[in-house]
C-alpha cells in the first residue's frame, strides 16, 4: 500500500493573506478565469505580489489550444512559479502550463503518466470553489479540441508545491456553483471509496469526506455566507476527497462526465452530479457492502446492506433535487449520440477503476436510465 501527497497545505479562514509569505518566487505568473477576476479574488493576490502577469482566459473545460497558446507566452516570460486561482479548470490549466513552461511541444504530447522529461515549474493552488480537489492531486485534465476528448496528464511532479485553501473564498459562491461543486466533491469521495484501487488510507479519507460534505452542503446551499462552520466543512470535505481520489481513482461517473464535457462543454461538476446516483445504481451489485458503509456513516439505519445502499442512493437523488441539479434530459443531447458517449467513456483512463467491469453497452444502459429519469 502506497500513499503520496507532497503538497504543503495551509487551510483556514483568511489563509489567502499568506500568499506572499509562503513563496520565494521572483517571477510568478497567475492563471485564472474571467469569472474569478470579476468576483474580486485576483486583487488580494496582486496586493501581496504586485504587478505580475495574469492569464485569465481559461475556459470552464480548459482547452488544449488555449493551454498551448499561453505556453508560448510563458516560455518567453521564463517564470519561476505558476499560481492557479479558481475552480478546477484554472488549477488544472495551471498544472499543464507549469509542465509546458519547462518542456517543449504541446500539451497533447504529455497525455498519460509522467511523460515530461524536465520537472515542471513549482505550482501554487488556490481553490475558489468547494469541488475540485486539484489542490492535492497530481492530475491535470485538459480537453483535446481536435479529438474532443478529455486527456489526463499525470505525474508526481504535478502535485502543487503549496496549496492555500481558504473557506472565506467561497462565502459569496452562487447557489448553483455550491450545488455543482459540492456534489462534484461528493462524487470524488464516493468514487474513491468504491474504486478498485482504493486502500485503507484512501478509504479513511473518503469516508471522512462523505460525512463532511453531506453534513454541510444543505446549510451551505441555503446561506453560505452566514453558515461559516458549514462553509469550512464543505471546503475541508472537498480537500479531503481530493486526498482520497488522488491516491485511489474515480470511476464511471467521471468517465461519462468527462466525455460529455469534452463533446458538449457541459460544466464538470454539473455532469458529475447528474450521473452519480445512476452510476451507483448500476454498480450496486459489485459494491453493496461498501455502499452500505457510506449509508450508515451518514445516519441511514437499515436491516440489510442492500436496503442501506439503496436508501443511500435515494438520499443522493433527493439531495440533487433539493439543490436544483438539472436532469440529464435537460441537456437536449440526441440519444443517437449515446453510442459515441459510451465508446468515449470506455476509453477513459478511469474505466478500469470502476468496481463493476463496464463495456459500451453498460454505459449506454446508464445513459438511457439517466435520460429516462
NUKEBA-886791 format. One record per residue (C-alpha): x, y, z. Coordinates in pm, 1 decimal, padded with zeros to 6 digits, m for minus. Example, Ala and Ser with C-alpha at 12.3 -4.5 7.8 and 13.67 -1.06 7.14 Angstrom:
BEGIN
<atom><u>01230.0</u><v>m00450.0</v><w>00780.0</w></atom>
<atom><u>01367.0</u><v>m00106.0</v><w>00714.0</w></atom>
***
This chain:
BEGIN
<atom><u>00000.0</u><v>00000.0</v><w>00000.0</w></atom>
<atom><u>00142.4</u><v>00338.0</v><w>m00101.6</w></atom>
<atom><u>00020.9</u><v>00689.6</v><w>m00031.7</w></atom>
<atom><u>00182.4</u><v>01004.9</v><w>m00169.6</w></atom>
<atom><u>00082.6</u><v>01369.5</v><w>m00125.8</w></atom>
<atom><u>00377.1</u><v>01610.4</v><w>m00110.4</w></atom>
<atom><u>00190.0</u><v>01943.3</v><w>m00128.3</w></atom>
<atom><u>00233.5</u><v>02180.8</v><w>00166.1</w></atom>
<atom><u>m00116.4</u><v>02280.2</v><w>00282.0</w></atom>
<atom><u>m00249.9</u><v>02591.2</v><w>00450.3</w></atom>
<atom><u>m00617.5</u><v>02558.3</v><w>00545.5</w></atom>
<atom><u>m00844.1</u><v>02804.1</v><w>00723.1</w></atom>
<atom><u>m01028.6</u><v>03137.0</v><w>00703.8</w></atom>
<atom><u>m00801.6</u><v>03422.6</v><w>00599.7</w></atom>
<atom><u>m00520.6</u><v>03199.3</v><w>00471.8</w></atom>
<atom><u>m00527.4</u><v>03384.9</v><w>00137.3</w></atom>
<atom><u>m00320.0</u><v>03652.2</v><w>00311.8</w></atom>
<atom><u>m00031.0</u><v>03406.1</v><w>00332.6</w></atom>
<atom><u>00045.2</u><v>03411.5</v><w>m00040.8</w></atom>
<atom><u>00340.4</u><v>03647.6</v><w>m00017.3</w></atom>
<atom><u>00491.0</u><v>03474.0</v><w>00286.9</w></atom>
<atom><u>00487.5</u><v>03112.2</v><w>00169.4</w></atom>
<atom><u>00652.9</u><v>03155.3</v><w>m00171.9</w></atom>
<atom><u>01004.9</u><v>03261.5</v><w>m00263.2</w></atom>
<atom><u>00938.1</u><v>03325.1</v><w>m00633.2</w></atom>
<atom><u>01083.4</u><v>03630.1</v><w>m00805.1</w></atom>
<atom><u>00889.2</u><v>03599.6</v><w>m01129.9</w></atom>
<atom><u>00549.6</u><v>03431.6</v><w>m01069.7</w></atom>
<atom><u>00254.5</u><v>03426.2</v><w>m01307.8</w></atom>
<atom><u>m00114.6</u><v>03388.9</v><w>m01223.9</w></atom>
<atom><u>m00355.3</u><v>03160.7</v><w>m01414.0</w></atom>
<atom><u>m00728.4</u><v>03212.5</v><w>m01362.7</w></atom>
<atom><u>m01054.6</u><v>03283.3</v><w>m01545.4</w></atom>
<atom><u>m01257.6</u><v>03594.5</v><w>m01607.0</w></atom>
<atom><u>m01527.4</u><v>03493.6</v><w>m01357.5</w></atom>
<atom><u>m01270.6</u><v>03477.6</v><w>m01078.1</w></atom>
<atom><u>m01141.0</u><v>03820.6</v><w>m01180.2</w></atom>
<atom><u>m01495.3</u><v>03965.0</v><w>m01173.7</w></atom>
<atom><u>m01555.7</u><v>03811.0</v><w>m00831.5</w></atom>
<atom><u>m01263.8</u><v>04011.9</v><w>m00692.7</w></atom>
<atom><u>m01040.2</u><v>03717.3</v><w>m00595.0</w></atom>
<atom><u>m00739.0</u><v>03826.1</v><w>m00800.1</w></atom>
<atom><u>m00696.8</u><v>04157.5</v><w>m00617.5</w></atom>
<atom><u>m00588.0</u><v>04007.9</v><w>m00279.8</w></atom>
<atom><u>m00313.7</u><v>03811.9</v><w>m00458.3</w></atom>
<atom><u>m00189.8</u><v>04108.3</v><w>m00659.9</w></atom>
<atom><u>m00199.9</u><v>04327.8</v><w>m00348.9</w></atom>
<atom><u>00059.9</u><v>04095.0</v><w>m00197.2</w></atom>
<atom><u>00271.6</u><v>04018.1</v><w>m00502.3</w></atom>
<atom><u>00249.6</u><v>04340.5</v><w>m00700.1</w></atom>
<atom><u>00205.8</u><v>04361.3</v><w>m01074.3</w></atom>
<atom><u>00259.4</u><v>04012.0</v><w>m01215.6</w></atom>
<atom><u>00141.6</u><v>03861.0</v><w>m01545.8</w></atom>
<atom><u>m00219.6</u><v>03738.7</v><w>m01526.6</w></atom>
<atom><u>m00362.3</u><v>03487.8</v><w>m01774.9</w></atom>
<atom><u>m00741.0</u><v>03496.1</v><w>m01728.8</w></atom>
<atom><u>m00858.1</u><v>03322.6</v><w>m02046.7</w></atom>
<atom><u>m00913.1</u><v>02974.2</v><w>m01904.0</w></atom>
<atom><u>m01245.3</u><v>02814.6</v><w>m02005.5</w></atom>
<atom><u>m01480.4</u><v>02605.6</v><w>m01791.2</w></atom>
<atom><u>m01330.3</u><v>02295.6</v><w>m01955.4</w></atom>
<atom><u>m00974.7</u><v>02410.8</v><w>m02036.2</w></atom>
<atom><u>m00890.1</u><v>02351.6</v><w>m02399.1</w></atom>
<atom><u>m00562.6</u><v>02233.7</v><w>m02548.4</w></atom>
<atom><u>m00544.6</u><v>02531.3</v><w>m02788.4</w></atom>
<atom><u>m00573.5</u><v>02776.3</v><w>m02500.3</w></atom>
<atom><u>m00305.7</u><v>02597.1</v><w>m02299.5</w></atom>
<atom><u>m00068.3</u><v>02571.1</v><w>m02595.4</w></atom>
<atom><u>m00105.1</u><v>02939.3</v><w>m02684.6</w></atom>
<atom><u>m00045.3</u><v>03058.0</v><w>m02328.7</w></atom>
<atom><u>00254.2</u><v>02823.9</v><w>m02302.3</w></atom>
<atom><u>00423.8</u><v>03006.9</v><w>m02590.8</w></atom>
<atom><u>00399.3</u><v>03332.1</v><w>m02394.0</w></atom>
<atom><u>00514.1</u><v>03165.7</v><w>m02072.7</w></atom>
<atom><u>00832.7</u><v>03039.4</v><w>m02232.1</w></atom>
<atom><u>00915.2</u><v>03395.7</v><w>m02327.9</w></atom>
<atom><u>00846.0</u><v>03521.5</v><w>m01975.3</w></atom>
<atom><u>01051.6</u><v>03244.1</v><w>m01809.4</w></atom>
<atom><u>00855.4</u><v>03244.4</v><w>m01480.3</w></atom>
<atom><u>00973.9</u><v>03057.7</v><w>m01172.4</w></atom>
<atom><u>00627.0</u><v>02981.7</v><w>m01030.0</w></atom>
<atom><u>00276.1</u><v>02927.7</v><w>m01168.0</w></atom>
<atom><u>m00015.8</u><v>03020.3</v><w>m00940.8</w></atom>
<atom><u>m00357.0</u><v>02871.8</v><w>m01017.9</w></atom>
<atom><u>m00651.1</u><v>03063.8</v><w>m00872.0</w></atom>
<atom><u>m01008.7</u><v>02946.3</v><w>m00921.1</w></atom>
<atom><u>m01204.7</u><v>02624.6</v><w>m00960.2</w></atom>
<atom><u>m01081.4</u><v>02301.5</v><w>m01109.8</w></atom>
<atom><u>m01031.3</u><v>02450.0</v><w>m01456.4</w></atom>
<atom><u>m00772.5</u><v>02718.2</v><w>m01364.4</w></atom>
<atom><u>m00598.2</u><v>02475.1</v><w>m01129.8</w></atom>
<atom><u>m00574.6</u><v>02204.1</v><w>m01395.7</w></atom>
<atom><u>m00466.5</u><v>02464.5</v><w>m01651.2</w></atom>
<atom><u>m00201.1</u><v>02592.8</v><w>m01412.2</w></atom>
<atom><u>m00053.9</u><v>02245.3</v><w>m01374.1</w></atom>
<atom><u>m00047.2</u><v>02196.1</v><w>m01750.4</w></atom>
<atom><u>00122.4</u><v>02532.2</v><w>m01800.2</w></atom>
<atom><u>00378.4</u><v>02459.1</v><w>m01528.9</w></atom>
<atom><u>00466.0</u><v>02146.9</v><w>m01730.1</w></atom>
<atom><u>00485.0</u><v>02323.6</v><w>m02067.2</w></atom>
<atom><u>00692.5</u><v>02608.3</v><w>m01925.8</w></atom>
<atom><u>00986.6</u><v>02367.4</v><w>m01892.3</w></atom>
<atom><u>00907.7</u><v>02108.7</v><w>m02161.4</w></atom>
<atom><u>00875.4</u><v>02150.1</v><w>m02540.7</w></atom>
<atom><u>00579.5</u><v>02081.3</v><w>m02766.0</w></atom>
<atom><u>00206.3</u><v>02089.7</v><w>m02698.1</w></atom>
<atom><u>00004.9</u><v>01959.9</v><w>m02405.3</w></atom>
<atom><u>m00125.5</u><v>01671.4</v><w>m02620.3</w></atom>
<atom><u>00228.4</u><v>01530.7</v><w>m02615.5</w></atom>
<atom><u>00202.3</u><v>01466.1</v><w>m02242.2</w></atom>
<atom><u>m00122.8</u><v>01270.7</v><w>m02216.7</w></atom>
<atom><u>m00077.9</u><v>00983.6</v><w>m01975.3</w></atom>
<atom><u>00153.8</u><v>00928.6</v><w>m01684.3</w></atom>
<atom><u>00486.9</u><v>01104.6</v><w>m01632.5</w></atom>
<atom><u>00554.5</u><v>01185.6</v><w>m01997.2</w></atom>
<atom><u>00756.0</u><v>01500.1</v><w>m01918.7</w></atom>
<atom><u>01136.4</u><v>01487.5</v><w>m01932.5</w></atom>
<atom><u>01204.3</u><v>01801.0</v><w>m01725.4</w></atom>
<atom><u>01044.0</u><v>01881.4</v><w>m01392.5</w></atom>
<atom><u>00750.1</u><v>02121.7</v><w>m01425.8</w></atom>
<atom><u>00774.3</u><v>02460.2</v><w>m01257.4</w></atom>
<atom><u>00657.9</u><v>02479.3</v><w>m00895.2</w></atom>
<atom><u>00283.0</u><v>02529.7</v><w>m00879.8</w></atom>
<atom><u>00068.9</u><v>02702.8</v><w>m00615.3</w></atom>
<atom><u>m00301.6</u><v>02611.5</v><w>m00598.5</w></atom>
<atom><u>m00564.5</u><v>02844.4</v><w>m00452.0</w></atom>
<atom><u>m00915.8</u><v>02695.7</v><w>m00498.6</w></atom>
<atom><u>m01217.5</u><v>02926.6</v><w>m00500.5</w></atom>
<atom><u>m01484.9</u><v>02654.0</v><w>m00521.9</w></atom>
<atom><u>m01571.4</u><v>02359.6</v><w>m00299.1</w></atom>
<atom><u>m01539.1</u><v>02081.8</v><w>m00553.2</w></atom>
<atom><u>m01209.9</u><v>02047.7</v><w>m00731.7</w></atom>
<atom><u>m00965.7</u><v>01858.9</v><w>m00507.8</w></atom>
<atom><u>m00699.8</u><v>01958.0</v><w>m00763.4</w></atom>
<atom><u>m00510.2</u><v>02136.8</v><w>m00487.6</w></atom>
<atom><u>m00398.5</u><v>01796.3</v><w>m00356.2</w></atom>
<atom><u>m00375.1</u><v>01581.3</v><w>m00671.5</w></atom>
<atom><u>m00121.3</u><v>01506.6</v><w>m00942.6</w></atom>
<atom><u>m00365.1</u><v>01521.1</v><w>m01233.8</w></atom>
<atom><u>m00443.2</u><v>01788.1</v><w>m01491.9</w></atom>
<atom><u>m00747.4</u><v>01730.1</v><w>m01715.7</w></atom>
<atom><u>m00739.3</u><v>01917.1</v><w>m02047.3</w></atom>
<atom><u>m00976.3</u><v>01887.5</v><w>m02345.4</w></atom>
<atom><u>m00802.6</u><v>01795.5</v><w>m02670.0</w></atom>
<atom><u>m01002.4</u><v>02009.5</v><w>m02912.9</w></atom>
<atom><u>m00906.8</u><v>01800.0</v><w>m03216.3</w></atom>
<atom><u>m01031.3</u><v>01471.4</v><w>m03068.2</w></atom>
<atom><u>m01299.7</u><v>01627.6</v><w>m02845.8</w></atom>
<atom><u>m01158.1</u><v>01412.2</v><w>m02568.5</w></atom>
<atom><u>m01057.8</u><v>01495.4</v><w>m02212.2</w></atom>
<atom><u>m00695.5</u><v>01398.1</v><w>m02156.6</w></atom>
<atom><u>m00545.5</u><v>01317.1</v><w>m01818.2</w></atom>
<atom><u>m00190.9</u><v>01444.8</v><w>m01774.4</w></atom>
<atom><u>m00038.2</u><v>01285.1</v><w>m01466.7</w></atom>
<atom><u>00286.0</u><v>01276.4</v><w>m01275.1</w></atom>
<atom><u>00415.7</u><v>01315.7</v><w>m00919.1</w></atom>
<atom><u>00588.4</u><v>01641.0</v><w>m01016.3</w></atom>
<atom><u>00247.2</u><v>01790.8</v><w>m01097.5</w></atom>
<atom><u>00143.0</u><v>01799.2</v><w>m00732.8</w></atom>
<atom><u>00123.3</u><v>02158.5</v><w>m00611.2</w></atom>
<atom><u>00428.5</u><v>02269.0</v><w>m00417.2</w></atom>
<atom><u>00191.6</u><v>02455.8</v><w>m00185.9</w></atom>
<atom><u>m00186.6</u><v>02494.7</v><w>m00163.7</w></atom>
<atom><u>m00381.3</u><v>02763.8</v><w>00016.9</w></atom>
<atom><u>m00735.8</u><v>02653.6</v><w>00094.1</w></atom>
<atom><u>m00935.6</u><v>02942.7</v><w>00239.3</w></atom>
<atom><u>m01306.8</u><v>02875.9</v><w>00308.6</w></atom>
<atom><u>m01375.2</u><v>03250.3</v><w>00306.6</w></atom>
<atom><u>m01317.9</u><v>03245.9</v><w>m00069.6</w></atom>
<atom><u>m01644.9</u><v>03056.8</v><w>m00120.3</w></atom>
<atom><u>m01852.2</u><v>03284.9</v><w>00105.8</w></atom>
<atom><u>m02009.8</u><v>03456.1</v><w>m00196.5</w></atom>
<atom><u>m02031.2</u><v>03149.7</v><w>m00421.2</w></atom>
<atom><u>m02369.7</u><v>03146.0</v><w>m00603.8</w></atom>
<atom><u>m02610.0</u><v>02865.9</v><w>m00514.5</w></atom>
<atom><u>m02577.0</u><v>02680.6</v><w>m00848.9</w></atom>
<atom><u>m02198.8</u><v>02672.0</v><w>m00802.2</w></atom>
<atom><u>m02230.5</u><v>02547.2</v><w>m00443.3</w></atom>
<atom><u>m02459.2</u><v>02269.4</v><w>m00564.0</w></atom>
<atom><u>m02249.1</u><v>02163.8</v><w>m00862.9</w></atom>
<atom><u>m01906.4</u><v>02185.3</v><w>m00699.4</w></atom>
<atom><u>m02025.4</u><v>02042.7</v><w>m00367.9</w></atom>
<atom><u>m02173.4</u><v>01737.6</v><w>m00540.0</w></atom>
<atom><u>m01859.4</u><v>01715.3</v><w>m00753.4</w></atom>
<atom><u>m01663.1</u><v>01680.3</v><w>m00428.6</w></atom>
<atom><u>m01911.6</u><v>01419.0</v><w>m00303.4</w></atom>
<atom><u>m01860.2</u><v>01227.2</v><w>m00628.1</w></atom>
<atom><u>m01483.3</u><v>01233.5</v><w>m00573.8</w></atom>
<atom><u>m01523.3</u><v>01091.1</v><w>m00225.5</w></atom>
<atom><u>m01778.8</u><v>00822.2</v><w>m00311.9</w></atom>
<atom><u>m01595.6</u><v>00709.1</v><w>m00624.0</w></atom>
<atom><u>m01260.2</u><v>00694.8</v><w>m00444.6</w></atom>
<atom><u>m01415.7</u><v>00471.8</v><w>m00177.7</w></atom>
<atom><u>m01576.9</u><v>00236.3</v><w>m00429.3</w></atom>
<atom><u>m01290.8</u><v>00226.8</v><w>m00681.2</w></atom>
<atom><u>m01082.5</u><v>m00086.4</v><w>m00736.6</w></atom>
<atom><u>m00751.7</u><v>00085.7</v><w>m00643.3</w></atom>
<atom><u>m00891.3</u><v>00201.6</v><w>m00304.1</w></atom>
<atom><u>m00674.2</u><v>00133.8</v><w>00001.0</w></atom>
<atom><u>m00721.9</u><v>00155.1</v><w>00376.0</w></atom>
<atom><u>m00569.1</u><v>00504.8</v><w>00372.3</w></atom>
<atom><u>m00781.0</u><v>00637.4</v><w>00085.9</w></atom>
<atom><u>m01090.7</u><v>00477.2</v><w>00239.7</w></atom>
<atom><u>m01028.2</u><v>00669.1</v><w>00561.8</w></atom>
<atom><u>m01014.5</u><v>00997.6</v><w>00372.7</w></atom>
<atom><u>m01313.1</u><v>00910.6</v><w>00153.0</w></atom>
<atom><u>m01542.7</u><v>00818.3</v><w>00440.1</w></atom>
<atom><u>m01446.8</u><v>01134.4</v><w>00628.1</w></atom>
<atom><u>m01513.1</u><v>01346.2</v><w>00318.7</w></atom>
<atom><u>m01857.0</u><v>01192.7</v><w>00257.6</w></atom>
<atom><u>m01957.5</u><v>01273.0</v><w>00614.7</w></atom>
<atom><u>m01828.8</u><v>01630.7</v><w>00595.5</w></atom>
<atom><u>m01992.4</u><v>01708.6</v><w>00262.1</w></atom>
<atom><u>m02332.4</u><v>01553.0</v><w>00331.9</w></atom>
<atom><u>m02332.5</u><v>01712.3</v><w>00677.4</w></atom>
<atom><u>m02277.1</u><v>02064.0</v><w>00544.5</w></atom>
<atom><u>m02394.8</u><v>02109.2</v><w>00188.0</w></atom>
<atom><u>m02763.4</u><v>02177.3</v><w>00255.9</w></atom>
<atom><u>m02699.8</u><v>02461.6</v><w>00501.4</w></atom>
<atom><u>m02418.5</u><v>02596.3</v><w>00285.7</w></atom>
<atom><u>m02654.4</u><v>02597.7</v><w>m00014.0</w></atom>
<atom><u>m02925.0</u><v>02774.5</v><w>00187.4</w></atom>
<atom><u>m02694.0</u><v>03051.9</v><w>00313.8</w></atom>
<atom><u>m02323.4</u><v>03000.2</v><w>00268.4</w></atom>
<atom><u>m02229.1</u><v>03347.2</v><w>00388.0</w></atom>
<atom><u>m02392.2</u><v>03307.3</v><w>00729.6</w></atom>
<atom><u>m02303.5</u><v>02942.0</v><w>00788.7</w></atom>
<atom><u>m01929.2</u><v>02966.7</v><w>00846.8</w></atom>
<atom><u>m01897.7</u><v>02620.3</v><w>01002.0</w></atom>
<atom><u>m02071.4</u><v>02451.0</v><w>00708.9</w></atom>
<atom><u>m01864.6</u><v>02659.2</v><w>00467.9</w></atom>
<atom><u>m01545.2</u><v>02534.2</v><w>00630.7</w></atom>
<atom><u>m01667.5</u><v>02174.7</v><w>00646.9</w></atom>
<atom><u>m01763.4</u><v>02179.4</v><w>00279.6</w></atom>
<atom><u>m01425.8</u><v>02318.5</v><w>00174.3</w></atom>
<atom><u>m01243.1</u><v>02077.0</v><w>00402.4</w></atom>
<atom><u>m01451.1</u><v>01785.4</v><w>00273.4</w></atom>
<atom><u>m01363.2</u><v>01878.0</v><w>m00084.1</w></atom>
<atom><u>m00992.3</u><v>01881.9</v><w>00000.7</w></atom>
<atom><u>m01006.2</u><v>01550.2</v><w>00188.2</w></atom>
<atom><u>m01194.9</u><v>01395.3</v><w>m00105.0</w></atom>
<atom><u>m00901.1</u><v>01503.3</v><w>m00319.8</w></atom>
<atom><u>m00665.3</u><v>01323.4</v><w>m00082.3</w></atom>
<atom><u>m00877.4</u><v>01012.5</v><w>m00140.0</w></atom>
<atom><u>m00921.0</u><v>01002.7</v><w>m00516.0</w></atom>
<atom><u>m00574.0</u><v>01140.7</v><w>m00580.2</w></atom>
<atom><u>m00428.4</u><v>00815.9</v><w>m00446.4</w></atom>
<atom><u>m00714.7</u><v>00583.2</v><w>m00546.7</w></atom>
<atom><u>m00909.2</u><v>00690.3</v><w>m00854.8</w></atom>
<atom><u>m01251.1</u><v>00798.6</v><w>m00975.1</w></atom>
<atom><u>m01484.6</u><v>00565.3</v><w>m01162.7</w></atom>
<atom><u>m01761.3</u><v>00557.4</v><w>m01424.2</w></atom>
<atom><u>m01926.0</u><v>00885.9</v><w>m01320.4</w></atom>
<atom><u>m01615.0</u><v>01070.0</v><w>m01430.3</w></atom>
<atom><u>m01581.3</u><v>00857.2</v><w>m01741.3</w></atom>
<atom><u>m01923.0</u><v>00978.3</v><w>m01854.2</w></atom>
<atom><u>m01896.6</u><v>01338.1</v><w>m01730.6</w></atom>
<atom><u>m01557.9</u><v>01390.9</v><w>m01894.6</w></atom>
<atom><u>m01689.6</u><v>01252.7</v><w>m02223.1</w></atom>
<atom><u>m01994.5</u><v>01477.5</v><w>m02216.6</w></atom>
<atom><u>m01783.1</u><v>01773.1</v><w>m02107.0</w></atom>
<atom><u>m01544.2</u><v>01725.1</v><w>m02398.4</w></atom>
<atom><u>m01823.3</u><v>01686.4</v><w>m02655.1</w></atom>
<atom><u>m02072.9</u><v>01945.2</v><w>m02532.4</w></atom>
<atom><u>m01874.4</u><v>02170.1</v><w>m02295.4</w></atom>
<atom><u>m02101.6</u><v>02084.0</v><w>m02000.5</w></atom>
<atom><u>m01960.5</u><v>02203.1</v><w>m01663.3</w></atom>
<atom><u>m01782.2</u><v>01911.9</v><w>m01498.9</w></atom>
<atom><u>m01949.5</u><v>01939.0</v><w>m01157.9</w></atom>
<atom><u>m02298.8</u><v>01951.5</v><w>m01309.7</w></atom>
<atom><u>m02233.1</u><v>01640.3</v><w>m01516.9</w></atom>
<atom><u>m02095.6</u><v>01451.5</v><w>m01216.6</w></atom>
<atom><u>m02398.3</u><v>01547.5</v><w>m01007.7</w></atom>
<atom><u>m02634.0</u><v>01431.5</v><w>m01284.0</w></atom>
<atom><u>m02482.3</u><v>01085.9</v><w>m01313.7</w></atom>
<atom><u>m02369.3</u><v>00994.5</v><w>m00961.5</w></atom>
<atom><u>m02693.3</u><v>00821.2</v><w>m00849.6</w></atom>
<atom><u>m02739.8</u><v>00642.3</v><w>m01182.6</w></atom>
<atom><u>m02387.6</u><v>00500.1</v><w>m01180.0</w></atom>
<atom><u>m02428.4</u><v>00395.9</v><w>m00815.7</w></atom>
<atom><u>m02744.4</u><v>00204.8</v><w>m00906.4</w></atom>
<atom><u>m02565.0</u><v>00027.6</v><w>m01188.0</w></atom>
<atom><u>m02261.7</u><v>m00051.8</v><w>m00972.3</w></atom>
<atom><u>m02464.8</u><v>m00168.1</v><w>m00671.9</w></atom>
<atom><u>m02424.0</u><v>m00545.2</v><w>m00734.3</w></atom>
<atom><u>m02044.8</u><v>m00506.7</v><w>m00725.1</w></atom>
<atom><u>m02013.5</u><v>m00291.9</v><w>m00410.5</w></atom>
<atom><u>m02324.3</u><v>m00332.6</v><w>m00196.2</w></atom>
<atom><u>m02131.1</u><v>m00374.9</v><w>00129.2</w></atom>
<atom><u>m01910.1</u><v>m00070.3</v><w>00083.4</w></atom>
<atom><u>m02205.8</u><v>00142.5</v><w>m00025.6</w></atom>
<atom><u>m02386.8</u><v>00031.8</v><w>00289.4</w></atom>
<atom><u>m02092.9</u><v>00157.7</v><w>00495.2</w></atom>
<atom><u>m02136.8</u><v>00502.5</v><w>00341.2</w></atom>
<atom><u>m02508.5</u><v>00484.4</v><w>00413.2</w></atom>
<atom><u>m02458.5</u><v>00403.7</v><w>00779.8</w></atom>
<atom><u>m02195.2</u><v>00669.0</v><w>00845.1</w></atom>
<atom><u>m02445.1</u><v>00925.4</v><w>00714.8</w></atom>
<atom><u>m02712.9</u><v>00808.3</v><w>00958.7</w></atom>
<atom><u>m02908.6</u><v>00559.2</v><w>00749.1</w></atom>
<atom><u>m03027.4</u><v>00265.3</v><w>00957.0</w></atom>
<atom><u>m03136.1</u><v>m00041.7</v><w>00762.1</w></atom>
<atom><u>m03163.4</u><v>m00411.2</v><w>00834.2</w></atom>
<atom><u>m02969.1</u><v>m00524.6</v><w>00527.5</w></atom>
<atom><u>m02672.9</u><v>m00387.7</v><w>00335.5</w></atom>
<atom><u>m02875.8</u><v>m00374.7</v><w>00015.1</w></atom>
<atom><u>m03152.9</u><v>m00175.5</v><w>00178.1</w></atom>
<atom><u>m02899.1</u><v>00065.0</v><w>00329.6</w></atom>
<atom><u>m02721.2</u><v>00109.5</v><w>m00003.0</w></atom>
<atom><u>m03044.4</u><v>00172.4</v><w>m00192.5</w></atom>
<atom><u>m03151.4</u><v>00426.7</v><w>00068.9</w></atom>
<atom><u>m02814.9</u><v>00598.9</v><w>00029.2</w></atom>
<atom><u>m02867.5</u><v>00625.9</v><w>m00347.1</w></atom>
<atom><u>m03215.3</u><v>00767.3</v><w>m00289.5</w></atom>
<atom><u>m03067.0</u><v>01017.8</v><w>m00044.2</w></atom>
<atom><u>m02836.1</u><v>01145.4</v><w>m00317.9</w></atom>
<atom><u>m03126.6</u><v>01168.2</v><w>m00564.9</w></atom>
<atom><u>m03331.9</u><v>01366.5</v><w>m00312.2</w></atom>
<atom><u>m03035.5</u><v>01591.9</v><w>m00237.1</w></atom>
<atom><u>m02981.5</u><v>01659.9</v><w>m00607.9</w></atom>
<atom><u>m03342.8</u><v>01769.0</v><w>m00643.0</w></atom>
<atom><u>m03315.9</u><v>01989.3</v><w>m00332.9</w></atom>
<atom><u>m03002.8</u><v>02152.6</v><w>m00474.8</w></atom>
<atom><u>m03178.6</u><v>02204.2</v><w>m00810.4</w></atom>
<atom><u>m02941.2</u><v>01991.6</v><w>m01015.6</w></atom>
<atom><u>m03093.1</u><v>01954.2</v><w>m01364.9</w></atom>
<atom><u>m03159.6</u><v>01611.7</v><w>m01512.2</w></atom>
<atom><u>m02961.6</u><v>01466.0</v><w>m01799.6</w></atom>
<atom><u>m03257.5</u><v>01509.1</v><w>m02035.9</w></atom>
<atom><u>m03232.8</u><v>01888.6</v><w>m01989.6</w></atom>
<atom><u>m02907.5</u><v>01889.9</v><w>m02189.3</w></atom>
<atom><u>m03104.8</u><v>01800.0</v><w>m02506.2</w></atom>
<atom><u>m02842.5</u><v>01552.6</v><w>m02622.1</w></atom>
<atom><u>m02978.9</u><v>01336.3</v><w>m02901.8</w></atom>
<atom><u>m02996.7</u><v>00969.6</v><w>m02794.9</w></atom>
<atom><u>m02828.8</u><v>00891.2</v><w>m03126.9</w></atom>
<atom><u>m02512.4</u><v>01025.2</v><w>m02961.8</w></atom>
<atom><u>m02525.4</u><v>00778.2</v><w>m02671.6</w></atom>
<atom><u>m02315.5</u><v>00522.8</v><w>m02859.7</w></atom>
<atom><u>m02038.2</u><v>00778.9</v><w>m02910.1</w></atom>
<atom><u>m02051.3</u><v>00889.0</v><w>m02545.7</w></atom>
<atom><u>m02044.5</u><v>00526.1</v><w>m02432.1</w></atom>
<atom><u>m01744.7</u><v>00449.3</v><w>m02650.5</w></atom>
<atom><u>m01555.4</u><v>00753.7</v><w>m02519.5</w></atom>
<atom><u>m01642.8</u><v>00660.3</v><w>m02162.0</w></atom>
<atom><u>m01496.3</u><v>00314.2</v><w>m02212.6</w></atom>
<atom><u>m01173.3</u><v>00469.4</v><w>m02338.4</w></atom>
<atom><u>m01139.1</u><v>00691.4</v><w>m02031.7</w></atom>
<atom><u>m00835.6</u><v>00609.2</v><w>m01817.6</w></atom>
<atom><u>m01054.7</u><v>00559.7</v><w>m01510.4</w></atom>
<atom><u>m01287.0</u><v>00298.2</v><w>m01661.6</w></atom>
<atom><u>m01066.0</u><v>00015.3</v><w>m01531.6</w></atom>
<atom><u>m01106.5</u><v>00151.3</v><w>m01176.9</w></atom>
<atom><u>m01484.1</u><v>00111.8</v><w>m01173.7</w></atom>
<atom><u>m01595.5</u><v>m00156.9</v><w>m00923.2</w></atom>
<atom><u>m01801.4</u><v>m00327.3</v><w>m01194.6</w></atom>
<atom><u>m01648.5</u><v>m00405.1</v><w>m01533.3</w></atom>
<atom><u>m01823.6</u><v>m00183.1</v><w>m01787.5</w></atom>
<atom><u>m01832.0</u><v>m00202.3</v><w>m02165.8</w></atom>
<atom><u>m02003.2</u><v>00022.6</v><w>m02419.3</w></atom>
<atom><u>m02341.6</u><v>m00146.5</v><w>m02371.6</w></atom>
<atom><u>m02323.9</u><v>m00083.9</v><w>m01995.6</w></atom>
<atom><u>m02256.1</u><v>00284.7</v><w>m02046.7</w></atom>
<atom><u>m02545.0</u><v>00304.0</v><w>m02291.3</w></atom>
<atom><u>m02770.8</u><v>00147.0</v><w>m02026.4</w></atom>
<atom><u>m02662.4</u><v>00412.3</v><w>m01773.8</w></atom>
<atom><u>m02717.1</u><v>00694.8</v><w>m02022.7</w></atom>
<atom><u>m03061.4</u><v>00565.7</v><w>m02113.7</w></atom>
<atom><u>m03159.1</u><v>00527.2</v><w>m01747.5</w></atom>
<atom><u>m03045.9</u><v>00883.8</v><w>m01671.3</w></atom>
<atom><u>m03226.7</u><v>01014.1</v><w>m01980.1</w></atom>
<atom><u>m03549.0</u><v>00845.8</v><w>m01876.0</w></atom>
<atom><u>m03537.2</u><v>00954.7</v><w>m01511.2</w></atom>
***
